[in-house]
Amino acid sequence: MEPSQDTPRADSDDSPGSDSARIAAILAELNPSTDLASLVERVCRSDLPWIVVPALSLAAWEQRDPSGWAKVLTWLETKGVTIVRI
């Protein structure tokens, strides 16, 4: 018997709880007063498929906090959020 599409898979990590845990882990590693932490919070609130970010901000995150930016970028890609550079 195959599981119905309405039944969540046990190995799925797309549940709201798992995303909340990922968000909490990312925010715990970032300085809460940074623009990078604000970006994560903004994406969580807006739930849009894109986010507009100035190119200077992207360059600054890559330079000042490369590991934090890499984690946030991976999370954005996992969520299917496109970064629109301006």
Backbone as JSON Lines, residues from 0, in Angstrom:
{"i":0,"aa":"M","n":[0.85,-1.19,0.0],"ca":[0.0,0.0,0.0],"c":[0.89,1.24,0.0]}
{"i":1,"aa":"E","n":[0.63,2.12,-0.93],"ca":[1.43,3.34,-1.02],"c":[0.81,4.43,-0.17]}
{"i":2,"aa":"P","n":[1.67,5.28,0.46],"ca":[1.11,6.37,1.27],"c":[0.39,7.38,0.38]}
{"i":3,"aa":"S","n":[-0.67,7.94,0.9],"ca":[-1.39,8.96,0.13],"c":[-0.59,10.24,0.12]}
{"i":4,"aa":"Q","n":[-0.89,11.09,-0.82],"ca":[-0.17,12.36,-0.9],"c":[-0.53,13.28,0.25]}
{"i":5,"aa":"D","n":[-1.65,13.02,0.91],"ca":[-2.05,13.86,2.05],"c":[-1.3,13.49,3.32]}
{"i":6,"aa":"T","n":[-0.66,12.34,3.33],"ca":[0.05,11.87,4.51],"c":[1.49,12.35,4.46]}
{"i":7,"aa":"P","n":[1.93,13.11,5.48],"ca":[3.32,13.57,5.46],"c":[4.28,12.4,5.59]}
{"i":8,"aa":"R","n":[5.38,12.46,4.87],"ca":[6.39,11.42,4.96],"c":[7.17,11.6,6.24]}
{"i":9,"aa":"A","n":[7.54,10.5,6.84],"ca":[8.3,10.54,8.09],"c":[9.68,11.15,7.9]}
{"i":10,"aa":"D","n":[10.28,10.98,6.7],"ca":[11.63,11.48,6.48],"c":[11.64,12.88,5.87]}
{"i":11,"aa":"S","n":[10.49,13.47,5.69],"ca":[10.41,14.81,5.11],"c":[10.86,15.84,6.12]}
{"i":12,"aa":"D","n":[11.66,16.82,5.67],"ca":[12.05,17.91,6.57],"c":[11.45,19.22,6.11]}
{"i":13,"aa":"D","n":[10.34,19.15,5.38],"ca":[9.66,20.36,4.93],"c":[8.6,20.82,5.92]}
{"i":14,"aa":"S","n":[8.53,20.21,7.06],"ca":[7.53,20.58,8.05],"c":[7.87,21.93,8.64]}
{"i":15,"aa":"P","n":[6.86,22.66,9.12],"ca":[7.12,23.97,9.7],"c":[8.1,23.91,10.87]}
{"i":16,"aa":"G","n":[8.04,22.86,11.65],"ca":[8.94,22.74,12.79],"c":[10.39,22.65,12.39]}
{"i":17,"aa":"S","n":[10.67,21.92,11.31],"ca":[12.05,21.78,10.89],"c":[12.58,23.1,10.33]}
{"i":18,"aa":"D","n":[11.74,23.85,9.62],"ca":[12.16,25.16,9.11],"c":[12.39,26.11,10.28]}
{"i":19,"aa":"S","n":[11.55,26.05,11.28],"ca":[11.73,26.9,12.46],"c":[13.04,26.58,13.16]}
{"i":20,"aa":"A","n":[13.37,25.29,13.22],"ca":[14.63,24.89,13.85],"c":[15.82,25.4,13.04]}
{"i":21,"aa":"R","n":[15.73,25.32,11.7],"ca":[16.81,25.83,10.85],"c":[16.97,27.33,11.02]}
{"i":22,"aa":"I","n":[15.86,28.04,11.07],"ca":[15.9,29.5,11.24],"c":[16.53,29.84,12.57]}
{"i":23,"aa":"A","n":[16.1,29.15,13.62],"ca":[16.65,29.41,14.96],"c":[18.15,29.14,14.99]}
{"i":24,"aa":"A","n":[18.58,28.07,14.33],"ca":[20.01,27.74,14.31],"c":[20.81,28.81,13.57]}
{"i":25,"aa":"I","n":[20.28,29.28,12.45],"ca":[20.97,30.33,11.69],"c":[21.05,31.61,12.52]}
{"i":26,"aa":"L","n":[19.93,32.01,13.1],"ca":[19.92,33.25,13.88],"c":[20.81,33.16,15.11]}
{"i":27,"aa":"A","n":[20.93,31.96,15.7],"ca":[21.79,31.78,16.87],"c":[23.26,31.99,16.52]}
{"i":28,"aa":"E","n":[23.61,31.71,15.27],"ca":[25.0,31.86,14.84],"c":[25.33,33.26,14.35]}
{"i":29,"aa":"L","n":[24.3,34.06,14.09],"ca":[24.52,35.42,13.59],"c":[24.41,36.42,14.73]}
{"i":30,"aa":"N","n":[25.1,37.53,14.57],"ca":[24.94,38.63,15.52],"c":[23.53,39.2,15.29]}
{"i":31,"aa":"P","n":[22.67,39.22,16.33],"ca":[21.28,39.63,16.13],"c":[21.11,41.08,15.67]}
{"i":32,"aa":"S","n":[22.14,41.9,15.83],"ca":[22.0,43.3,15.44],"c":[22.51,43.57,14.03]}
{"i":33,"aa":"T","n":[22.81,42.53,13.28],"ca":[23.33,42.73,11.92],"c":[22.21,42.75,10.89]}
{"i":34,"aa":"D","n":[22.55,43.31,9.73],"ca":[21.6,43.31,8.61],"c":[21.34,41.9,8.11]}
{"i":35,"aa":"L","n":[22.3,41.01,8.25],"ca":[22.14,39.64,7.79],"c":[21.06,38.93,8.62]}
{"i":36,"aa":"A","n":[21.06,39.13,9.92],"ca":[20.01,38.56,10.77],"c":[18.66,39.19,10.42]}
{"i":37,"aa":"S","n":[18.65,40.48,10.14],"ca":[17.41,41.16,9.74],"c":[16.88,40.6,8.43]}
{"i":38,"aa":"L","n":[17.78,40.24,7.52],"ca":[17.36,39.65,6.25],"c":[16.63,38.32,6.5]}
{"i":39,"aa":"V","n":[17.19,37.48,7.35],"ca":[16.55,36.19,7.67],"c":[15.16,36.44,8.27]}
{"i":40,"aa":"E","n":[15.06,37.35,9.19],"ca":[13.77,37.65,9.82],"c":[12.77,38.2,8.8]}
{"i":41,"aa":"R","n":[13.26,39.04,7.89],"ca":[12.38,39.62,6.87],"c":[11.84,38.55,5.93]}
{"i":42,"aa":"V","n":[12.7,37.63,5.52],"ca":[12.27,36.54,4.65],"c":[11.23,35.68,5.35]}
{"i":43,"aa":"C","n":[11.43,35.43,6.64],"ca":[10.47,34.64,7.41],"c":[9.1,35.32,7.46]}
{"i":44,"aa":"R","n":[9.1,36.62,7.64],"ca":[7.83,37.36,7.73],"c":[7.13,37.49,6.39]}
{"i":45,"aa":"S","n":[7.89,37.72,5.32],"ca":[7.27,38.02,4.04],"c":[6.8,36.79,3.29]}
{"i":46,"aa":"D","n":[7.51,35.69,3.42],"ca":[7.18,34.45,2.72],"c":[7.01,34.66,1.22]}
{"i":47,"aa":"L","n":[7.84,35.54,0.63],"ca":[7.83,35.8,-0.8],"c":[8.88,34.92,-1.49]}
{"i":48,"aa":"P","n":[8.73,34.68,-2.78],"ca":[9.71,33.87,-3.5],"c":[10.97,34.64,-3.91]}
{"i":49,"aa":"W","n":[11.08,35.9,-3.5],"ca":[12.23,36.72,-3.83],"c":[12.48,37.72,-2.72]}
{"i":50,"aa":"I","n":[13.72,38.25,-2.7],"ca":[14.08,39.29,-1.75],"c":[15.01,40.26,-2.48]}
{"i":51,"aa":"V","n":[14.75,41.55,-2.33],"ca":[15.56,42.59,-2.96],"c":[16.66,43.0,-1.99]}
{"i":52,"aa":"V","n":[17.9,42.93,-2.48],"ca":[19.06,43.24,-1.63],"c":[20.04,44.09,-2.43]}
{"i":53,"aa":"P","n":[20.51,45.18,-1.84],"ca":[21.53,45.98,-2.53],"c":[22.82,45.19,-2.73]}
{"i":54,"aa":"A","n":[23.44,45.37,-3.89],"ca":[24.69,44.67,-4.2],"c":[25.78,44.98,-3.17]}
{"i":55,"aa":"L","n":[25.79,46.2,-2.65],"ca":[26.78,46.54,-1.63],"c":[26.6,45.72,-0.35]}
{"i":56,"aa":"S","n":[25.36,45.42,0.01],"ca":[25.1,44.59,1.19],"c":[25.61,43.17,0.97]}
{"i":57,"aa":"L","n":[25.35,42.63,-0.22],"ca":[25.82,41.28,-0.52],"c":[27.35,41.21,-0.43]}
{"i":58,"aa":"A","n":[28.02,42.21,-1.0],"ca":[29.48,42.24,-0.96],"c":[29.99,42.36,0.47]}
{"i":59,"aa":"A","n":[29.32,43.17,1.26],"ca":[29.73,43.35,2.66],"c":[29.57,42.06,3.46]}
{"i":60,"aa":"W","n":[28.46,41.35,3.27],"ca":[28.24,40.08,3.99],"c":[29.29,39.06,3.57]}
{"i":61,"aa":"E","n":[29.59,39.01,2.28],"ca":[30.59,38.06,1.79],"c":[31.96,38.35,2.4]}
{"i":62,"aa":"Q","n":[32.25,39.62,2.63],"ca":[33.55,40.0,3.17],"c":[33.6,39.89,4.7]}
{"i":63,"aa":"R","n":[32.58,40.41,5.39],"ca":[32.6,40.47,6.86],"c":[32.23,39.16,7.53]}
{"i":64,"aa":"D","n":[31.3,38.42,6.94],"ca":[30.83,37.19,7.57],"c":[30.59,36.11,6.51]}
{"i":65,"aa":"P","n":[31.68,35.64,5.89],"ca":[31.5,34.68,4.81],"c":[30.79,33.39,5.23]}
{"i":66,"aa":"S","n":[31.07,32.88,6.41],"ca":[30.4,31.64,6.82],"c":[28.93,31.88,7.14]}
{"i":67,"aa":"G","n":[28.62,33.01,7.76],"ca":[27.22,33.35,8.04],"c":[26.45,33.56,6.75]}
{"i":68,"aa":"W","n":[27.05,34.28,5.81],"ca":[26.4,34.51,4.52],"c":[26.18,33.2,3.78]}
{"i":69,"aa":"A","n":[27.16,32.3,3.83],"ca":[27.03,31.01,3.16],"c":[25.85,30.22,3.73]}
{"i":70,"aa":"K","n":[25.67,30.24,5.04],"ca":[24.55,29.53,5.67],"c":[23.22,30.15,5.28]}
{"i":71,"aa":"V","n":[23.17,31.48,5.29],"ca":[21.93,32.17,4.92],"c":[21.62,31.91,3.44]}
{"i":72,"aa":"L","n":[22.62,31.98,2.59],"ca":[22.43,31.75,1.16],"c":[21.91,30.33,0.91]}
{"i":73,"aa":"T","n":[22.49,29.35,1.58],"ca":[22.03,27.96,1.45],"c":[20.58,27.84,1.89]}
{"i":74,"aa":"W","n":[20.24,28.47,2.99],"ca":[18.86,28.44,3.5],"c":[17.9,29.08,2.5]}
{"i":75,"aa":"L","n":[18.29,30.23,1.95],"ca":[17.46,30.9,0.95],"c":[17.24,30.0,-0.27]}
{"i":76,"aa":"E","n":[18.3,29.37,-0.72],"ca":[18.19,28.48,-1.88],"c":[17.29,27.29,-1.58]}
{"i":77,"aa":"T","n":[17.39,26.75,-0.38],"ca":[16.54,25.63,0.04],"c":[15.07,26.04,0.05]}
{"i":78,"aa":"K","n":[14.8,27.28,0.45],"ca":[13.43,27.79,0.49],"c":[12.94,28.21,-0.9]}
{"i":79,"aa":"G","n":[13.84,28.26,-1.86],"ca":[13.46,28.69,-3.2],"c":[13.32,30.19,-3.33]}
{"i":80,"aa":"V","n":[14.02,30.94,-2.47],"ca":[13.96,32.4,-2.49],"c":[15.06,32.93,-3.4]}
{"i":81,"aa":"T","n":[14.68,33.73,-4.37],"ca":[15.61,34.33,-5.32],"c":[16.08,35.68,-4.79]}
{"i":82,"aa":"I","n":[17.37,35.94,-4.9],"ca":[17.92,37.23,-4.49],"c":[17.94,38.14,-5.71]}
{"i":83,"aa":"V","n":[17.29,39.29,-5.57],"ca":[17.27,40.29,-6.63],"c":[18.26,41.39,-6.23]}
{"i":84,"aa":"R","n":[19.37,41.47,-6.95],"ca":[20.4,42.49,-6.66],"c":[19.99,43.82,-7.27]}
{"i":85,"aa":"I","n":[20.18,44.87,-6.51],"ca":[19.94,46.22,-7.04],"c":[21.18,47.06,-6.83]}
